C-alpha cells in the first residue's frame, strides 16, 4: 500500500489483492492434485495392462510337463 493508509479504496484494493493471491494458490493446488490423480490413473491402467500381458505370456510359454 502507499503512504496513505486511511484511503478506504487502497485498503479494499490491498485486501482484494490478498484474496486474489489466496485464490491463485488454491487453484494451483487443485490443478496439481488433479494432474497428479490423472497421472496416477494412467500409470495404474498401464501397470495393470502390463501385468495382464505378463500373465498371458507366462500362460502361453508354459510347457506341458512330462507325461508318465
N, C-alpha and C positions, 0 to 999 in steps of 0.2 A: 504494500500500500504506500501511498505518498505521505507527505508530511501532514496532510490534513486528515487526521483520523476521525474527525467528527462528521465528515461528509457521509450521509447515510447511503448514497449511491456507491461510494467507494467500499463501504462496509458490505453492502449487498453483493457487489461485484467480487470482492475478496471471498466472501462465503460461497458464492456460486463457483468460483474458480476451484475452491477446495472440494466442492461437491463433484465437479467435473473430473477432477483428479481421482477421486474415490471411485466414481463410476468407471473410469478408464481402467483402473486397477482391477476392479471386479470383472469387467468384460474380458480383460486379458486372461484372468484366471479361468473363467468359464470356457473360453476358447481353448486354452491349454488343456483343460480337463477333457473337453470334447475331443480334441485332437488325440490325446493320449488314449482315450477309450476307443476311438476309431482304429488307431494303430494296433491296440491290443486285440480288438476283434478280428482284424485282418490276420494278425500273427496266429491267433488261435485257429482260425479257419485253415491256414496253410499248414500249421502244425498237425492238426487232425487229419488233413488230407495226406500229409506225408506219412503219418502213422498207418493210415489205411493202405497206402501204397506199399509200405514195407511189409505189412501183413499179407497183402496179395502176393508179393514177390516170395515171401517165405513159404506160403502155401504152395505156390507153383513150383518152387525149387525143391520141395520135399520129395525125396525118392522113396519108393516103397522099400521096406526092409526085406531082408532075405526070407524067402518062403521056406518053411520047414515041412 
